[in-house]
Amino acid sequence: MSGKDLSVFDHLDKLELMVENAKTIPLYGRIMLEREECTALVRRIRDSIPADLQSAKELLAMESQIISESRRQAEAALKEASTSARQTVDSANSQANATLSDAQTRANATLQSAADQANAMVADAQNRVNAMIADAQARAQQMVAESEIVARAQTQAQDMLDSARRECDAYSAQAREGVNALMEQADDGLARQLDALRALRQDLSAGQRPD
């Protein structure tokens, strides 16, 4: 320990001794000290404080200031990060909603197109069937009107009606198959769009999870 350090402790010992030997004011629990002597002793103590201790005091003050500034910067960075995160989440939600709306619109358009094609095919099949039946009935009536070939006309008419019904059944079955194929294509397209939407939602959910 240096002589200057010893001087500080010596002055502190003197100050403590002055307090112990000071006169006591009765009933108040206070003591009486010489102002000038105490002031001079305190000044000597201050002057005897080592320079490195003064530097340590200044460093402590600087450390406190640096800590406060670091805390302020950290709070500002945290606030900025929170704001950026909220903006990212809002943007992702907007994109997800837009994607969902677009998927629903495309799905509705696909279903409507498939329904229109199916209705057109059914209507065309029905028109063809009606035309074939009307033609068969007209031929049968013409043949029945001719008395000399009534039996033959009845037989041919029945054959034509049977043939017309078979062709009608075959065409109806073909039309139903075409309709089912269109509906399956529409269903597959809708399923792919919904799968893509689910994958997007999973990606968005994984992006919001904390590290």
C-alpha positions as CSV (number, residue, x, y, z in Angstrom):
1,M,0.0,0.0,0.0
2,S,1.4,3.4,-1.0
3,G,2.1,6.3,1.4
4,K,-0.7,8.3,-0.1
5,D,-3.1,5.4,0.6
6,L,-1.9,5.3,4.2
7,S,-2.5,9.0,4.4
8,V,-6.1,8.6,3.5
9,F,-6.6,6.0,6.2
10,D,-4.7,8.1,8.7
11,H,-7.0,11.1,8.0
12,L,-10.1,8.8,8.3
13,D,-8.8,7.5,11.6
14,K,-8.4,11.1,12.8
15,L,-11.9,12.0,11.6
16,E,-13.3,8.9,13.5
17,L,-11.3,9.9,16.6
18,M,-12.7,13.4,16.4
19,V,-16.2,12.1,16.3
20,E,-15.6,9.8,19.2
21,N,-14.0,12.5,21.3
22,A,-16.5,15.3,20.4
23,K,-18.7,16.8,23.0
24,T,-22.2,15.5,23.2
25,I,-25.2,17.7,23.3
26,P,-27.5,16.5,26.1
27,L,-31.0,15.3,25.2
28,Y,-30.4,15.5,21.5
29,G,-27.9,12.8,20.8
30,R,-25.8,15.1,18.7
31,I,-22.1,16.1,19.0
32,M,-20.1,19.3,18.5
33,L,-17.2,19.4,16.1
34,E,-14.9,22.2,15.0
35,R,-16.0,23.3,11.6
36,E,-12.7,24.5,10.3
37,E,-10.8,21.5,11.6
38,C,-13.4,19.0,10.1
39,T,-13.4,20.9,6.8
40,A,-9.6,20.9,6.6
41,L,-9.5,17.2,7.4
42,V,-12.1,16.4,4.8
43,R,-10.1,18.4,2.2
44,R,-7.0,16.5,3.1
45,I,-8.8,13.2,2.7
46,R,-10.1,14.3,-0.7
47,D,-6.6,15.4,-1.8
48,S,-5.2,12.1,-0.5
49,I,-7.5,9.9,-2.7
50,P,-5.3,8.0,-5.1
51,A,-5.5,9.0,-8.8
52,D,-6.4,5.4,-9.9
53,L,-9.4,5.6,-7.5
54,Q,-10.5,8.8,-9.1
55,S,-10.0,7.2,-12.5
56,A,-12.1,4.2,-11.3
57,K,-14.8,6.6,-10.2
58,E,-14.8,8.2,-13.6
59,L,-14.8,4.8,-15.3
60,L,-17.8,3.8,-13.2
61,A,-19.6,6.9,-14.3
62,M,-18.7,6.2,-17.9
63,E,-19.8,2.6,-17.5
64,S,-23.1,3.6,-16.2
65,Q,-23.6,6.0,-19.1
66,I,-22.5,3.3,-21.6
67,I,-24.9,0.8,-20.0
68,S,-27.8,3.3,-20.2
69,E,-27.0,4.1,-23.8
70,S,-26.7,0.4,-24.7
71,R,-30.0,-0.3,-23.0
72,R,-31.7,2.6,-24.9
73,Q,-30.2,1.3,-28.2
74,A,-31.3,-2.3,-27.4
75,E,-34.9,-1.1,-26.6
76,A,-35.0,0.9,-29.9
77,A,-33.7,-2.1,-31.9
78,L,-36.2,-4.4,-30.2
79,K,-39.0,-1.9,-31.0
80,E,-37.9,-1.7,-34.6
81,A,-37.7,-5.5,-34.9
82,S,-41.1,-5.9,-33.4
83,T,-42.5,-3.4,-35.8
84,S,-40.8,-5.1,-38.7
85,A,-42.1,-8.5,-37.6
86,R,-45.7,-7.2,-37.4
87,Q,-45.4,-5.7,-40.9
88,T,-44.0,-9.0,-42.2
89,V,-46.9,-11.0,-40.6
90,D,-49.5,-8.5,-41.9
91,S,-48.0,-8.8,-45.4
92,A,-48.0,-12.6,-45.2
93,N,-51.6,-12.6,-44.0
94,S,-52.6,-10.3,-46.9
95,Q,-50.8,-12.5,-49.4
96,A,-52.4,-15.6,-47.9
97,N,-55.9,-14.0,-48.1
98,A,-55.3,-12.9,-51.7
99,T,-54.0,-16.4,-52.6
100,L,-57.1,-18.0,-51.0
101,S,-59.4,-15.6,-52.8
102,D,-57.7,-16.3,-56.1
103,A,-57.9,-20.1,-55.5
104,Q,-61.6,-19.9,-54.7
105,T,-62.2,-17.8,-57.8
106,R,-60.3,-20.3,-60.0
107,A,-62.1,-23.2,-58.4
108,N,-65.5,-21.7,-58.9
109,A,-64.6,-20.9,-62.6
110,T,-63.4,-24.5,-63.1
111,L,-66.6,-25.9,-61.6
112,Q,-68.8,-23.6,-63.6
113,S,-66.9,-24.5,-66.8
114,A,-67.3,-28.2,-66.1
115,A,-71.0,-27.8,-65.3
116,D,-71.6,-25.8,-68.5
117,Q,-69.8,-28.4,-70.6
118,A,-71.8,-31.2,-68.9
119,N,-75.1,-29.4,-69.4
120,A,-74.2,-28.8,-73.1
121,M,-73.4,-32.5,-73.6
122,V,-76.5,-33.6,-71.9
123,A,-78.7,-31.2,-73.9
124,D,-77.1,-32.3,-77.1
125,A,-77.6,-36.0,-76.2
126,Q,-81.2,-35.3,-75.4
127,N,-81.8,-33.5,-78.7
128,R,-80.2,-36.3,-80.7
129,V,-82.3,-38.9,-78.8
130,N,-85.5,-36.9,-79.4
131,A,-84.7,-36.5,-83.1
132,M,-84.0,-40.3,-83.4
133,I,-87.2,-41.2,-81.7
134,A,-89.2,-38.8,-83.8
135,D,-87.7,-40.1,-87.0
136,A,-88.4,-43.7,-85.9
137,Q,-92.0,-42.9,-85.0
138,A,-92.5,-41.0,-88.3
139,R,-91.1,-44.0,-90.3
140,A,-93.2,-46.4,-88.3
141,Q,-96.4,-44.4,-88.8
142,Q,-95.7,-44.2,-92.6
143,M,-95.1,-47.9,-92.8
144,V,-98.2,-48.8,-90.7
145,A,-100.3,-46.6,-93.0
146,E,-99.5,-48.8,-95.9
147,S,-101.9,-51.8,-95.3
148,E,-100.2,-54.2,-97.7
149,I,-97.0,-54.2,-95.7
150,V,-98.5,-53.7,-92.2
151,A,-96.8,-56.7,-90.7
152,R,-93.4,-55.8,-92.2
153,A,-93.8,-52.2,-91.2
154,Q,-94.6,-53.2,-87.6
155,T,-91.6,-55.4,-87.5
156,Q,-89.2,-52.8,-89.0
157,A,-90.7,-50.1,-86.8
158,Q,-90.1,-52.2,-83.7
159,D,-86.5,-52.9,-84.9
160,M,-86.0,-49.2,-85.5
161,L,-87.3,-48.3,-82.2
162,D,-85.2,-50.9,-80.5
163,S,-82.1,-49.7,-82.4
164,A,-82.9,-46.1,-81.6
165,R,-83.2,-46.9,-77.9
166,R,-79.9,-48.8,-78.0
167,E,-78.2,-45.9,-79.7
168,C,-79.8,-43.5,-77.2
169,D,-78.6,-45.6,-74.3
170,A,-75.1,-45.8,-75.7
171,Y,-74.9,-42.1,-76.4
172,S,-76.3,-41.3,-73.0
173,A,-73.7,-43.6,-71.4
174,Q,-71.0,-41.8,-73.5
175,A,-72.3,-38.4,-72.4
176,R,-72.3,-39.5,-68.7
177,E,-68.7,-40.7,-69.0
178,G,-67.7,-37.4,-70.6
179,V,-69.4,-35.5,-67.8
180,N,-67.7,-37.6,-65.1
181,A,-64.3,-37.1,-66.8
182,L,-64.8,-33.3,-66.8
183,M,-66.0,-33.3,-63.1
184,E,-62.9,-35.4,-62.1
185,Q,-60.6,-32.9,-63.9
186,A,-62.3,-30.1,-62.2
187,D,-62.0,-31.9,-58.8
188,D,-58.3,-32.6,-59.4
189,G,-57.6,-29.0,-60.3
190,L,-59.4,-27.8,-57.2
191,A,-57.5,-30.3,-55.0
192,R,-54.2,-29.1,-56.4
193,Q,-55.0,-25.5,-55.7
194,L,-56.2,-26.3,-52.1
195,D,-52.9,-28.3,-51.5
196,A,-50.9,-25.3,-52.7
197,L,-52.8,-23.1,-50.3
198,R,-52.3,-25.4,-47.4
199,A,-48.5,-25.6,-48.2
200,L,-48.4,-21.8,-48.2
201,R,-50.2,-21.6,-44.9
202,Q,-47.8,-24.1,-43.4
203,D,-44.8,-22.1,-44.7
204,L,-46.3,-18.9,-43.2
205,S,-46.9,-20.7,-39.8
206,A,-43.4,-22.0,-39.7
207,G,-42.0,-18.5,-40.5
208,Q,-43.7,-17.0,-37.4
209,R,-42.4,-19.5,-34.9
210,P,-39.9,-18.2,-32.4
211,D,-36.2,-19.4,-32.7
